[in-house]
């Protein structure tokens, strides 16, 4: 059985869509990050995704006990900063998953 194509998108009341004629969705799985240099040290990883709209949202899922946030968003990508959740912990070399929506 083939894939079913869906041609509509519901926009919840109160949301602010970037565009009304399309939805942008992108993902990268298993983006590698370096290990932290010491306890509590953050690690920054550049993520390249060319052709992003001027405004978009990013969701990050790290594979370790870390807090993730995004900086320096451009139409060609962004930086992901990982911080160990506990200041006494050191980040391991690992990976995180990225989902972009607009």
Residue frames relative to the residue before (quaternion, step in Angstrom):
aa qw qx qy qz dx dy dz
X 1.0000 0.0000 0.0000 0.0000 0.00 0.00 0.00
X 0.4060 -0.7459 0.4831 0.2130 3.61 -0.86 0.98
X 0.6577 -0.4899 0.3950 0.4141 3.53 -1.35 0.11
X 0.3563 -0.7025 0.5728 0.2266 3.54 -1.14 0.65
X 0.2766 -0.7548 0.5753 0.1507 3.58 -0.87 0.96
X 0.1494 -0.7788 0.6067 0.0555 3.55 -0.88 1.01
X 0.1898 -0.8355 0.5124 0.0579 3.57 -0.79 1.03
X 0.7022 0.4078 -0.3046 0.4979 3.60 1.03 0.46
X 0.1330 -0.7571 0.6354 0.0725 3.52 -1.26 0.59
X 0.2854 -0.7475 0.5747 0.1718 3.57 -0.83 0.95
X 0.1686 -0.7645 0.6162 0.0859 3.56 -0.98 0.90
X 0.3781 -0.7534 0.4869 0.2290 3.59 -0.46 1.16
X 0.5695 -0.5791 0.4599 0.3589 3.57 -1.13 0.68
X 0.7739 0.3298 -0.2555 0.4764 3.56 -0.96 0.87
X 0.6016 0.5382 -0.3802 0.4515 3.61 1.20 -0.20
X 0.3044 -0.7402 0.5722 0.1788 3.55 -1.27 0.38
X 0.1670 -0.8108 0.5514 0.1032 3.61 -0.02 1.21
X 0.5201 -0.6305 0.4823 0.3154 3.55 -1.14 0.72
X 0.7777 0.0032 0.0178 0.6283 3.56 1.01 -0.86
X 0.3625 -0.7326 0.5288 0.2285 3.57 -1.22 0.38
X 0.6805 0.4892 -0.2978 0.4571 3.59 1.23 -0.04
X 0.8022 0.1241 -0.0770 0.5789 3.62 1.24 -0.02
X 0.2407 -0.7087 0.6380 0.1810 3.51 -1.37 0.28
X 0.2079 -0.7652 0.5983 0.1152 3.55 -0.95 0.92
X 0.0625 0.7725 -0.6277 0.0728 3.56 -0.86 1.03
X 0.0914 0.7847 -0.6083 0.0764 3.55 -0.88 0.96
X 0.0320 -0.8020 0.5958 0.0293 3.57 -1.14 0.52
X 0.0866 -0.7272 0.6771 0.0722 3.49 -1.34 0.51
X 0.1791 -0.7939 0.5767 0.0714 3.53 -0.72 1.08
X 0.8529 0.1772 -0.1236 0.4752 3.56 -1.08 0.73
X 0.1997 0.7686 -0.5759 0.1942 3.59 0.88 0.92
X 0.3891 -0.7582 0.4795 0.2094 3.59 -0.63 1.14
X 0.0882 -0.7637 0.6361 0.0658 3.54 -1.14 0.76
X 0.5121 -0.6351 0.4874 0.3112 3.55 -1.19 0.62
X 0.5624 -0.5656 0.4699 0.3782 3.55 -1.30 0.22
X 0.5293 -0.6082 0.4864 0.3367 3.55 -1.21 0.54
X 0.5234 -0.6742 0.4319 0.2914 3.59 -1.08 0.68
X 0.7972 -0.0250 0.0444 0.6015 3.58 1.19 -0.49
X 0.7147 -0.4174 0.3216 0.4600 3.55 -1.30 0.07
X 0.8357 0.2023 -0.1719 0.4806 3.55 -0.91 0.98
X 0.5279 0.6522 -0.4069 0.3611 3.61 1.25 -0.19
X 0.3651 -0.7240 0.5446 0.2143 3.56 -1.04 0.83
X 0.2343 -0.7335 0.6206 0.1482 3.54 -1.36 0.34
X 0.1577 -0.7870 0.5919 0.0741 3.60 -0.91 0.94
X 0.0652 -0.7925 0.6063 -0.0114 3.56 -0.91 1.03
X 0.3404 -0.7236 0.5640 0.2061 3.58 -0.88 0.96
X 0.1206 -0.7637 0.6319 0.0541 3.58 -1.00 0.90
X 0.1751 -0.7977 0.5731 0.0681 3.57 -0.67 1.14
X 0.1429 0.7330 -0.6522 0.1303 3.54 -0.92 1.07
X 0.1992 -0.8168 0.5313 0.1043 3.59 -0.05 1.24
X 0.7901 0.3515 -0.2445 0.4387 3.55 -1.17 0.61
X 0.3579 0.7271 -0.5102 0.2879 3.59 1.14 0.49
X 0.5319 -0.6052 0.4629 0.3695 3.61 -1.11 0.51
X 0.6893 -0.4860 0.3376 0.4180 3.59 -1.26 0.27
X 0.7871 0.1541 -0.0732 0.5928 3.60 1.11 -0.65
X 0.1758 0.7830 -0.5762 0.1551 3.61 -0.83 0.98
X 0.3836 -0.6929 0.5625 0.2373 3.54 -1.35 0.29
X 0.1591 -0.7792 0.6018 0.0733 3.55 -1.14 0.70
X 0.1063 -0.7587 0.6398 0.0607 3.58 -0.98 0.89
X 0.1373 -0.7955 0.5895 0.0280 3.57 -0.87 1.03
X 0.0627 -0.7723 0.6313 0.0339 3.57 -1.00 0.88
X 0.1850 -0.8001 0.5609 0.1045 3.62 -0.28 1.21
X 0.4305 -0.7041 0.5012 0.2601 3.58 -1.18 0.55
X 0.7160 0.3411 -0.2516 0.5547 3.58 1.23 0.41
X 0.6642 -0.5103 0.3676 0.4042 3.58 -1.30 0.19
X 0.3645 0.7211 -0.4917 0.3246 3.54 0.23 1.34
X 0.3521 -0.6735 0.6036 0.2411 3.51 -1.34 0.39
X 0.1412 -0.8119 0.5644 0.0482 3.58 -0.82 1.00
X 0.0731 0.7686 -0.6354 0.0111 3.54 -1.17 0.63
X 0.4212 -0.7162 0.5194 0.1996 3.55 -1.31 0.50
X 0.0338 -0.7777 0.6276 0.0107 3.57 -1.08 0.83
X 0.8398 0.2621 -0.1557 0.4492 3.53 -1.38 0.14
X 0.1411 0.8074 -0.5562 0.1374 3.60 0.76 1.02
X 0.0447 0.7571 -0.6500 0.0484 3.55 -0.97 0.98
X 0.6471 -0.5064 0.3851 0.4201 3.58 -1.26 -0.06
X 0.6865 0.4430 -0.2830 0.5024 3.59 1.31 0.00
X 0.7865 -0.2492 0.1470 0.5456 3.59 1.23 0.10
X 0.2798 -0.7394 0.5970 0.1366 3.54 -1.33 -0.27
X 0.4149 -0.6646 0.5474 0.2944 3.57 -1.32 0.11
X 0.2021 -0.7384 0.6306 0.1275 3.54 -1.13 0.75
X 0.1440 -0.7756 0.6119 0.0574 3.56 -0.82 1.07
X 0.1270 -0.7704 0.6222 0.0564 3.55 -0.87 1.03
X 0.0717 -0.7615 0.6437 0.0272 3.55 -1.00 0.91
X 0.4771 -0.6243 0.5088 0.3518 3.60 -0.97 0.70
X 0.5330 -0.6482 0.4361 0.3250 3.59 -0.94 0.85
X 0.7520 0.2538 -0.1543 0.5884 3.59 1.06 -0.73
X 0.5241 -0.6794 0.4182 0.2979 3.60 -0.81 1.00
X 0.6504 0.5249 -0.3201 0.4461 3.62 1.14 -0.49
X 0.6250 0.5563 -0.3322 0.4354 3.61 1.26 -0.29
X 0.2652 -0.7227 0.6150 0.1708 3.53 -1.31 0.52
X 0.4608 -0.6812 0.4936 0.2827 3.58 -0.90 0.92
X 0.3285 -0.7188 0.5805 0.1958 3.53 -1.08 0.80
X 0.5540 -0.5094 0.4943 0.4350 3.56 -1.25 0.25
X 0.1864 0.7911 -0.5559 0.1745 3.55 -0.78 0.97
X 0.4429 -0.6665 0.5220 0.2951 3.54 -1.10 -0.70
X 0.1172 -0.7529 0.6387 0.1068 3.53 -1.36 0.23
X 0.3724 -0.6958 0.5691 0.2307 3.55 -1.30 0.45
X 0.1878 -0.7822 0.5904 0.0659 3.54 -1.11 0.81
X 0.0030 -0.7574 0.6527 0.0166 3.57 -1.08 0.81
X 0.1278 -0.7838 0.6067 0.0354 3.56 -0.85 1.08
X 0.0131 0.7858 -0.6180 0.0181 3.57 -0.99 0.87
X 0.0572 0.7740 -0.6296 0.0355 3.53 -1.20 0.63
